[in-house]
Amino acid sequence: MKRGYRRPAAGPKRETPQPKRLFAQPEKDFYRLPDLVIRGGMVVTDGCRRILDLTPQKISLDMGAAVITLYGENLRIESLARRRLLAAGTVRRIELEKKWKGGGG
């Protein structure tokens, strides 16, 4: 061994992903989570049950287990078909909060 050479310290070992874990079913209620896409100045949501509040500065949406609130300027709803909502305007802030408190699940 040469003088002054130090062997690098062994780092934490990484677990090799198993195919069974990679292709496992998602956790319970995964498909009930709110879906929110922001694209080109528009906000698209899937799973909107109803509109709770609608003003040019605020839109609150019932998304099942959660409430999504959009804050901004000139907010408006462009379309609502089935459970897909398309909102437009200048969105400054988005809040997501659970409807029910506690450890259900």
Secondary structure, 3 states (H helix, E strand, C coil): CCCCCCCCCCCCCCCCCCHHHHCCCCCCCHHHCCEEEEECCEEEEECCCEEEEEECCEEEEECCCEEEEEEEEEEEEEEEECCEEEEEEEEEEEEEEECCCCCCC
